[in-house]
Amino acid sequence: MKVLVIAPFYAPSSEVPSARMLSLTRYLIQQGHQVTVVCWSKEKLLTIYKEKELSSTIPDGVNIVDINFEDKKIPIFTDLIFGKKMKKFLCSSIDLKEYEIAFVTCGPYFTLEAMPYIKSKFGLKYVLDFRDLGALNYRPKLGNELDKKNKRILNFLKKLILQWYQNKVFFREKRAVINADGLICVSAIDKEKMQKAYAISDEKCIIATNGYDDIKLNKIVVKDKEPGIVGAVFGKFMYYSRSRAEALLLGIDKKRKSGINIKLQHIGRNFDYIDEAIQKYNIDPGAFEKMGLKEYSEGMSILGAADFFVVEDTSPDDVGTKIYDYIYWNKPIIAAVPPNIPLAKLISQFEHGYLCETSDDIERAIDDIIRNQYSVLDPSIDIAKYSRTYQNEKMEQLMIQIISRR
């Protein structure tokens, strides 16, 4: 196949939005397909990340086409403007007739604008990969910029603008989804919502979850085990639920202050409010170690030396990405999550997966792990089913089936 992948966040970005597409494109190249990726230029990424945070490499064989659209001051209008610019760029800068299929990752969602037009004009079939639900979960906001420019703006006018914009986003997505040849969701809940909203058939819509990047992990070397008990979190921390992340810190801090040599390592971007929480609750400085953003393989090598993992989330739709990296290492997981969300249901299936609501719950979970010397999440896990290759095969087969249709 000749595949055009449209993925604004791609290498050298090493965060979650690029991980799925890096894995898929690497897999497609290994299967003998030709792949071109349209993505943000490094210059554009440097307006979002620091140089040291851009550590991923482009897989051998992938052809890159850079884009670099300049931001506007009001975020919601930037999205609309980017959609128009992307449509113009794709039609004028790329020979779209060279490709058999386009694979579009969402989000960001401004890429949806171009696809129905491109299909109509150039006959290019396309698949939409919804890493997160878009318009169905979207709640736009107008920042303070508008208020500063015009102090007398009326609240009802602001509401009208937001309602207009939300409708526009919905119809943009609806048009793109209805005209798509294939649709991918990361969970059964997301698929159900998309099918109900847009009347999509089962034949057109599949589930391909996230997973651990097994190809990158083939030659991984685990870091040396540190003294004491080490918990680890890979990715965003205190981002999805501050109160639950604070409970995790407090639970670990209690054990440390009781005389146990224990700490939590955070592999990922540090946010100011993590430091604020540590100060607010007088957390022992030794209870939390900032490892910073790491390229996937390096982050996983650090993760592999931990004794247990922690996660905080509240998503009502899916289970996120980091959980699959934890499953790969098959070590106990302490989850500070609501009891009925998909992530809680997944973790509760495993023998040593702990669902916690409070710092006391977390302290009891740590006690259980230490007292019983638990070192695995579950001895009966079929780990391969949680890999990205397992999911990449599904996405590849969907594209092959679409191309073969007449």
C-alpha positions in Angstrom: 0.0 0.0 0.0 0.9 3.6 -0.5 -0.3 5.3 2.7 -0.5 9.0 3.5 -0.6 9.4 7.3 -1.8 12.8 8.5 -0.5 13.2 12.1 0.4 16.7 13.3 2.1 15.2 16.4 4.9 12.9 15.3 8.6 12.5 15.8 10.6 14.1 17.2 7.8 14.5 19.7 7.9 11.7 22.3 4.6 12.2 24.1 1.4 10.2 23.8 -0.1 11.7 20.7 2.9 10.7 18.5 3.5 7.2 20.1 0.5 5.5 18.4 1.5 6.8 14.9 5.2 6.1 15.4 4.4 2.5 16.2 1.9 2.1 13.3 4.1 3.7 10.7 7.1 1.6 11.8 5.0 -1.5 11.5 3.7 -0.6 8.1 7.2 0.0 6.8 8.2 -3.4 8.1 5.3 -5.0 6.3 6.6 -3.5 3.0 4.2 -0.6 2.7 5.2 2.9 1.5 4.5 5.6 4.1 4.5 9.4 4.0 3.7 11.3 7.2 2.4 14.9 7.2 3.3 16.4 10.6 4.4 19.5 12.5 7.9 20.6 11.7 10.5 20.6 14.4 10.3 24.4 14.5 6.6 24.2 15.2 7.1 21.5 17.9 9.7 23.8 19.6 6.9 26.3 20.2 5.1 23.6 22.2 8.0 21.6 23.8 11.6 22.2 24.9 14.4 20.9 22.8 15.3 18.2 25.3 11.7 16.9 25.2 11.9 16.1 21.5 13.7 12.8 21.7 11.9 10.4 19.3 13.4 9.4 16.0 11.6 9.0 12.6 11.5 5.3 11.6 13.7 4.3 8.7 11.8 4.4 5.4 9.2 7.0 6.5 8.9 10.0 4.2 8.2 13.3 6.1 6.3 16.3 4.8 6.5 19.2 7.3 3.8 21.7 8.1 4.1 24.8 10.3 1.0 26.9 10.7 1.3 30.0 12.9 -1.0 30.1 16.0 -3.6 32.8 16.4 -4.5 34.4 19.8 -7.9 32.9 20.3 -7.6 29.1 20.4 -10.9 28.0 19.1 -10.5 30.2 15.9 -7.0 28.8 15.5 -8.5 25.4 15.1 -10.8 26.6 12.3 -8.0 28.5 10.6 -5.7 25.4 10.8 -8.4 23.3 9.2 -8.6 25.7 6.2 -4.8 25.9 5.9 -4.4 22.1 6.1 -7.0 21.6 3.3 -5.1 24.1 1.1 -1.7 22.6 1.9 -2.7 19.0 1.2 -4.3 19.9 -2.1 -1.5 22.1 -3.3 1.7 20.6 -1.9 1.1 16.8 -2.1 0.3 14.7 -5.2 -2.7 13.0 -3.6 -3.3 10.7 -6.5 -0.1 8.9 -5.7 -1.6 7.4 -2.6 -4.1 4.5 -2.2 -5.4 5.6 1.2 -5.0 8.3 3.9 -4.8 7.5 7.6 -5.8 10.5 9.7 -5.2 10.6 13.5 -7.5 12.6 15.7 -6.7 14.7 17.7 -5.9 17.3 16.9 -9.2 17.5 14.9 -8.6 20.4 12.5 -7.3 17.7 10.0 -11.0 16.6 9.6 -11.8 19.7 7.5 -9.9 18.5 4.4 -10.9 14.9 4.1 -14.4 14.9 2.6 -13.2 17.4 -0.1 -10.1 15.4 -0.8 -12.1 12.2 -1.3 -14.5 14.0 -3.6 -11.9 15.7 -5.7 -9.1 13.2 -5.8 -10.9 9.9 -5.0 -8.6 9.3 -2.0 -10.1 6.8 0.5 -9.4 7.6 4.1 -9.6 6.2 7.6 -10.1 8.2 10.7 -8.4 7.1 13.9 -10.1 8.6 17.0 -7.5 8.4 19.8 -10.0 10.3 21.9 -13.6 11.3 21.1 -13.7 14.7 19.4 -16.8 16.7 18.9 -19.0 14.4 21.0 -17.0 15.3 24.1 -15.9 18.8 23.1 -16.6 21.8 25.3 -15.0 24.9 23.7 -13.9 27.8 25.9 -13.1 31.4 25.1 -10.0 32.6 26.9 -9.5 36.0 28.6 -8.0 37.5 25.5 -11.5 38.4 24.2 -12.5 39.9 27.5 -9.4 42.0 27.7 -9.9 43.4 24.2 -13.5 44.3 24.9 -14.5 44.7 28.6 -18.1 45.3 27.6 -18.6 42.0 25.8 -21.9 40.5 26.9 -22.1 37.1 28.4 -24.9 36.1 26.1 -22.8 37.0 23.1 -20.0 34.9 24.4 -22.4 32.0 24.8 -23.6 32.5 21.2 -20.1 32.3 19.9 -19.4 29.1 21.8 -22.6 27.5 20.7 -21.9 28.5 17.1 -18.4 27.1 17.3 -19.5 23.8 19.0 -22.1 23.3 16.2 -19.5 24.0 13.6 -17.1 21.4 15.1 -19.8 18.8 15.3 -20.9 19.2 11.7 -17.2 19.2 10.5 -16.7 15.9 12.3 -20.0 14.5 11.2 -19.2 15.2 7.5 -15.7 13.7 7.8 -17.0 10.6 9.6 -19.9 9.9 7.3 -17.6 10.2 4.2 -14.8 8.1 5.8 -14.2 4.6 4.5 -13.1 3.4 7.9 -13.3 4.5 11.5 -11.1 3.4 14.4 -12.0 3.9 18.1 -9.8 2.9 21.1 -12.6 1.5 23.2 -16.0 -0.2 23.0 -17.6 2.8 24.7 -16.2 5.3 22.2 -17.3 3.0 19.3 -20.8 2.9 20.7 -21.0 6.6 21.0 -19.7 7.2 17.5 -22.1 4.7 16.0 -25.0 6.2 17.8 -24.2 9.7 16.8 -23.3 9.1 13.2 -25.1 5.9 12.3 -21.9 4.0 11.5 -22.0 0.3 10.6 -19.9 -2.4 12.4 -18.2 -3.1 9.0 -16.9 0.4 8.9 -15.9 0.8 12.5 -13.3 -1.2 14.5 -11.7 -1.1 17.9 -7.9 -0.8 18.0 -6.8 0.0 21.5 -3.4 1.5 22.5 -0.7 -0.9 23.7 2.9 -1.2 24.7 5.4 -0.7 21.9 6.7 -4.3 21.6 9.0 -3.6 18.6 10.9 -0.9 20.6 11.2 -3.1 23.6 12.9 -6.1 21.8 16.3 -5.0 23.0 15.5 -3.0 26.1 17.9 -3.1 29.0 16.3 -2.5 32.4 18.0 0.0 34.7 19.6 -1.2 37.9 17.2 -1.7 40.8 17.4 1.1 43.3 17.4 0.4 47.1 14.1 0.4 48.9 10.6 0.2 47.4 10.0 2.2 44.2 6.7 3.1 42.6 6.6 4.6 39.2 4.3 6.6 36.9 5.1 7.0 33.2 3.4 10.0 31.4 1.3 12.8 32.8 0.9 12.9 36.6 -1.6 15.0 38.6 -3.1 15.9 35.2 -6.3 13.9 35.0 -7.4 14.2 38.7 -5.3 16.4 41.0 -7.1 15.1 44.2 -6.4 11.5 43.3 -2.8 12.2 42.4 -2.4 14.0 45.7 -3.9 11.0 47.5 -1.2 8.8 45.8 1.5 11.1 47.0 0.1 11.3 50.5 -0.2 7.5 50.7 3.4 7.0 49.7 4.5 9.9 52.0 2.8 8.2 55.0 4.7 5.0 54.4 7.9 6.9 54.1 7.4 8.8 57.3 6.6 5.5 59.0 10.2 4.4 58.3 9.9 2.6 55.0 12.4 3.5 52.3 9.8 4.2 49.5 9.4 6.8 46.8 7.5 7.5 43.6 9.4 8.1 40.3 7.7 10.3 37.7 8.8 9.8 34.1 7.2 12.6 32.3 6.7 16.4 32.2 6.5 18.1 35.6 3.7 20.5 36.2 4.0 23.4 38.7 1.0 22.2 40.6 2.8 19.0 41.5 5.5 21.1 43.3 2.7 23.1 44.9 1.0 20.0 46.2 4.3 18.7 47.6 4.7 22.0 49.5 1.1 22.2 50.5 1.0 18.8 52.2 4.6 18.9 53.4 5.5 15.8 51.4 9.0 14.4 52.2 11.2 15.6 49.3 12.6 12.0 49.1 9.1 10.6 48.4 8.9 12.0 44.9 11.6 11.9 42.2 11.3 13.9 38.9 12.8 11.9 36.1 11.6 14.3 33.3 10.4 13.5 29.8 12.1 10.5 28.3 12.1 8.8 25.0 9.9 5.7 25.1 12.6 3.0 25.3 14.5 4.9 28.0 11.3 5.6 30.0 10.4 1.9 29.8 13.9 0.8 31.0 13.4 3.0 34.1 9.8 1.7 34.5 11.1 -1.9 34.4 13.1 -1.4 37.6 10.2 -0.3 39.7 8.3 -2.5 42.2 4.8 -1.2 41.4 3.0 1.3 39.3 0.5 4.0 40.0 -2.1 5.6 37.8 -4.8 8.3 38.3 -7.5 8.9 35.8 -11.2 9.7 35.5 -12.0 9.1 31.8 -15.5 7.7 31.3 -14.7 6.4 27.8 -11.3 4.6 27.6 -8.3 3.4 29.5 -5.6 5.7 28.2 -2.1 4.6 27.1 0.2 4.2 30.1 -1.7 1.2 31.5 -0.4 -1.0 28.6 3.2 -0.2 29.5 2.5 -1.3 33.0 0.9 -4.5 31.8 4.0 -5.2 29.8 6.1 -5.3 32.9 3.5 -7.3 34.8 3.9 -5.7 38.2 1.3 -4.6 40.7 -0.7 -1.5 39.9 -2.3 0.9 42.3 -5.0 2.9 40.6 -6.6 6.0 42.2 -9.7 6.0 39.9 -13.5 6.1 40.2 -14.7 2.5 40.6 -16.9 2.3 37.5 -14.8 3.7 34.7 -13.2 1.4 32.0 -9.7 1.7 33.5 -11.0 0.5 36.9 -12.8 -2.5 35.2 -9.6 -3.4 33.4 -7.3 -3.2 36.4 -9.8 -5.1 38.6 -9.5 -8.1 36.3 -5.9 -8.6 37.5 -5.0 -10.4 40.7 -2.8 -7.6 42.1 -4.5 -4.6 40.6 -5.6 -2.3 43.5 -8.5 0.2 43.1 -8.2 3.1 45.7 -10.2 6.1 46.5 -8.2 7.6 49.5 -4.6 7.9 50.7 -5.5 5.3 53.4 -6.6 2.9 50.6 -3.3 3.5 48.9 -1.3 3.0 52.1 -3.1 -0.3 52.6 -2.4 -1.4 49.0 1.3 -0.6 49.5 1.3 -2.6 52.8 -0.3 -5.6 51.0 2.4 -5.5 48.2 5.3 -5.3 50.7 3.9 -7.7 53.2 3.2 -10.5 50.7 6.2 -9.6 48.4 3.9 -9.4 45.3 6.0 -8.9 42.2 3.5 -9.5 39.4 0.2 -8.0 38.4 -1.2 -11.3 37.4 0.6 -14.6 36.6 -2.0 -15.6 33.9 -1.8 -12.5 31.7 -1.3 -13.1 27.9 0.9 -10.0 27.6 1.1 -10.1 23.7 -2.6 -9.2 23.4 -1.8 -5.8 25.0 1.0 -4.9 22.4 0.8 -2.3 19.7 1.7 -4.9 17.1 -1.5 -6.7 17.9 -3.5 -3.5 17.3 -1.4 -2.4 14.3 -2.3 -5.6 12.5 -6.0 -4.7 12.9 -5.5 -1.2 11.5 -3.4 -2.6 8.6 -6.1 -5.1 7.7 -8.8 -2.5 7.8 -6.8 -0.4 5.2 -6.2 -3.4 3.0 -9.9 -4.3 3.0 -10.9 -0.8 2.2 -8.4 -0.6 -0.8 -9.7 -3.9 -2.1 -13.3 -2.7 -2.2 -14.6 -1.6 -5.6 
